[in-house]
Amino acid sequence: MTPLATCSWIHAQGLPIDNGPQRKRIRVGQIGTQHGHASGKCEAIRKLNEHFEWVGIVEDDPTHRAKAKASKPFSDCVWMSKDELLSQPGLQLVLVETDIDQLLSTAEVCLERGMHIHLDKPAGTSLPALRRITKMAADQNRFLQMGYMFRSNPAFQFLFEAVKQGWLGEVFEVHGVMSKKVAPNERAGYARFRGGSMFELGCHLIDVVVKMLGMPDNIVASNRQTFPQLDSLYDNCLALFQYPNATATIRSSMVEVDGNRRRQFVVCGSQGTIEIYPLEPPQLTLTLDRAQGPFQKGTQIVQLPKMTGRYDGELLALASAIRGESAAMVTPEHDLAVQQCVLLASEMA
């Protein structure tokens, strides 16, 4: 049987400690219901009611608003106009969960009203526009958090710390897969963007690669259409990230049967390997050629802290940063580098 190793130390590796209701709650609202993460963010922020005070939600499109009102995550929400929400006394934070092509313009309006922002991914299609709102946030001393959920996933937290500590030696190979199968009636929506599956899904793992290895020397994209006779969706995508002493490949498709199950991330170094499979709920296998920290030589399954929710970690980290208890999880420069890489890997730059 593969031995289990524990990693209780990971609780202190970048995730905030939840100290309960004695803190002043952060007043928060949401704009948009059309993003793929919109319902999950709404549920998460309201569940974390020791840290957040839910104010209300905005959806300008009447068809999408009616659809959202009829769904469980939004069923008992207070609905407002954008101006009503942004005029609420004491509002500090807005979750921007619109359709992708409205993310940056919506975030800019919120920053003009002095709000902290949680901006879902990917950060639109214009790198200059992202640079502008990133500067706006910095100039106003406001946080602009991107919605890359794996930053707070305990398996990736472990990975980042292991690489930082040098446990794997020199990283030379990275392989990531982020796929799913979309229904025929959903394909047209994804096909609006040239990057297709890489733009929508692969961006999550591009964020991880850049976190570990930084900006690559070059990105080679090889994106394909499985059904060009039917639509324009690039649903089978591959990007090669080239570094001086390493390569990273990210694959993302929207045609893989039960593709969610096979999502994975593997990092190989000269002294060890980490395999995260599946990504959610995460399971991590560590292989070492020598003992490192509390871990033994050989292959072991690492016992990870249990997640309370997919988005809880990132939202708690943002609350901690807004209250001045900790720094942001990543720098604005990192977010800009990630978006540049996402656009290059999506053949949109």
N, C-alpha and C positions, 0 to 999 in steps of 0.2 A: 504494500500500500504506500502511496506517495505521502511523505511526511507533511504535516501542517506546521507552518511557522507563523508566529503571531507578529503583529506590528502595531501594538498599542501606541507606540511613539508617534504614529502618523497623525494622531489627533492634534498634535502641536505643530504640524508641518504646513501651515498656511491657511487652515480653516479656522473660523472664529469659534470660540467657546460660547455655548448658549447658557447665559446666566439668568435667564428667566425674566419675569415681568417687572422687575424693579426699575428698568430703564424706561425712559420716555419713548413712546411709540412714534414711529415715523408715518406721517400721513401720506398715503399713496393712492394714485388712480391709474387707470389703464386707458390708452387710446388704441382702438383697433381690436377686431376679433378674427381677422382674415389670415393672420400668420399661422403656420402649422403648430406653433408652440403657444398660441394665445390662450386657449382654454386651460392648458396645464399651468401657465403662469398665474392666471386668475385664481385657480384653485390653490396653488402653492402659497401665494401672498396672503390669501384670506385664512389659510390654515395656520400660518405663522403669526397669529394675532397677538402674541406677546411682544412682538417686535414691530408690527405694522398695524396701522389703523386704516382700514379700507374706506375710501371715499366714494368712488363710483367709476363708471366706465363709459366710453364714447365709441359709437360706431355710426359714422355719417351715412353709410349706404343703407337705405331702408330694407333692401332684400336681405343683406347679411345681418342686419340688426334683428329682423324678425326670426331668421334662422337661429341666431344665437339665443334669443329670448326663449326659444322653444327647447333648447338643450340644457341638460342638467348643470354643467359648470357655470352657466350664466343666468340660470332661471330666476334667482332672487336678487340680482344686481340692481343697483340704482343707476339708471341711464341718464346721461347728461349730454349737452352739446360740448364741443371742445372748449369754447369760451367759458361755459359754466364750470367745467372741471378745473381749468387753469386759474379761475378766479376764487376757488375755494380757500377760505382762510387757513393758513398754516400748511398748505400743500407743499411737500418737499420733493417728492419722487413721482415720476411718471414711467410706467412700463409702455414702451412703444411696440405694439404688436399688430401693426397694419400689414397690408400687402407689401411685398419687398420694394416695389417701385415708389412707395410712399414713406418708407422708413426715415430717410434722411431729412426730407422736407418737414415731416412731423416732429422729428427730434429738434430741428432748428427752431421751430415755433415754441417748443417747450423750453428750450434754453433761453430764448428771448424773454420768457416769463420767469427765468431764474430757477428752473427746476434741475434736480439731479435726474439722470436718464438711465434706464435699463433699455438698451436698444437690441432688438433681436437680430439674428444673423440671416444671411450675409449682409454686410453694411452697404446695401444698394449697389449701384453700378458705376458710380462716379467717385473715383479716388480723390479728385480735387474737392468735391463736396464734402467728403468725409474729413479731409484735412481741415476744411473751413470750420466744421462744427466741432471738431476736436480742439481746435484753437479757441473757439468760443467757450467751450467748457473749461479749458485751462485758464483762460482770462477771467472767468467768473468764479473760479475755485469750485467748480461743480464736477461731480463724477459722471463719466460717460462709460457705463459698463456694457460690453458686448455680451450677447446671450450664448456664449459657447459653454455648454453645460459640462463638458468633460474636465474643465478646469477644476471643478470641485468634486469630481468623481473620485472616490478613495483609491481606486486602482491607478488612475493617472497621477494622483497626488504621490502615491508610492513611487511610481516611475520617475517623476520629476526629481524626487529626493534621491533616489538611487543613482540617477545620472549625475546629479550635483555632487554626491559623495564619492563618485568615481568607482562605484561597486562593479559596474559593467566594463570598466576599462575604456578603451577607445571605441566609441560607437561607430560602426562601419556600415550597418544595414538597418533600414526601417521599412516595414511593410504594413500598410493599413488598408482595411476594407470597410466601407460604409455604404451598404446597399439596402434596397427593399424592392418590392414589386408594387407598382401603382396600377390602379384600375384604368381601363381604357378611357373612361370619361374624365380622368384627372390629367391625362397626358398633355392636353392643350395648354393647361395652366402652367405646367413646368416648361413647356416648349417656348414660352415667351422670351426666355433668356438663353442666349447662345450656349452658356455653360452647362445647361441641363442638370444632370445628376451631380456633376462635380461642384457646380455653383451652389446647389441647394443642400446637398448632403456631404460631399467631400470636404467642404469648408471646415467642418468640425475637426477632422483629423489634420488638415493643414495647420490649424491653430496649434495642435499638439506638436507637430514637426517643428514649427518655427519657435515654439517655446523651448524645445530641447536643443535645436541645432542652429537657430538663428536664420538670417536671410541667406538663401542659397546663392551660389554663383550663377545658376541657370535653372530654368524649368522647361522641360520638354513635355508638351501636352499631346495626347493621342486620344481624341474623343470621337466616338462613333455612334451612328444611328442604326438601331436594330431593324426598324421598320420605316425606311425612308419613303416607301411607296404610300405610307399611311399618314405620316406627319413629320414635323421637323425636329422632334425631340432628340437631343443627344443623350441617350439613355444608357450608354456603355462607355465609361470614361476612365482614363488612365493618365496620371501625371508623374513624371520622374523629376525629383528634386536632386540636383547635383551639387555636392559640397567637395571641398578639396580632398577629404579622406573618407567620404561617406556618400551613400546614395539612399534616397527614400522614395518609395513608390506608394501612391495612393490610388486605390481603385474605388469606383463608385458606379453602381448601376441601378436602374429602376425597372429591371426586367427579371431579377433573380427570384425564383420561387422561394418563399420564406427567407428572403434576404436579411431581414432583421436578425434572425437567429445566428447568421454566420458573420456578423460584424466582429472585427478583430483588429488588434494592433500588436505588432511584434517588433522588439528592439534587440538587435544583436550587437554585442561589444566583444572586445578581445578577451575579456575575463568573465563574460556571462551574458545571459539572455533573459529578457522579460517577455512573456506572452500574456496578453489580456484577451481572454476569450471565454465567454461572451463579454461584450462591453457593458451590458445592462441586463440583469444585475451583474456587477463585475466579478470576474474570477481571474486571479493572477497567479501564474506559474513562474517561479524564479529558478534559474539554473546558474550556478556559480562554480568557477574552477578553484575557488578557495573561500574560506569563511570570510564574511563581511558583516560588520556590525553584529546584530543579534542572529544572523542567518548562517547556516552551515554550508559547507561545500556540498555540491550535488543539486538535485532537482527537488523542489518543494513547492507546495501550494501555500500561498501566503493568506493567512486569515485576515480579511479586511474589515474595517468598521462597517457596520450595517447602515445603509442609506435609509433616511426617513422619507425621501422623495427625490425625484429626478432633478428638480430645480432648487431644492431647499438650500444647498450649500452656497450656490452663487448669490442667492438673495440675502442670506444671512451675512455673507461676506460684504455685500454692498451696504447693508444696514450698519455693520461694524465700522466700515470706512466713513459713512456719512456722520456717524456719532463721534468720529475722531479717535476710535479705539485701535484702528489698524490701518495699514496702507491698502491701496487697491491691489487686487490680485495680480494684475499686470500693468505695465506702463502704457500710456497712449502711443508711444513709439512702436510697441509690440503690436497693438491693434492695427496701426497703419501698415506695418510690414505684412501682417496676416492678410489684410484686404488686398494689398498689391499682389501677393502670391495667389490668392483666390482668383483674382481676375486673370492673371497669367495662366494659371492651370486650367481655367475655364475658356481660354482663348477669347477673352473679352477685353484684352488690353494690348 
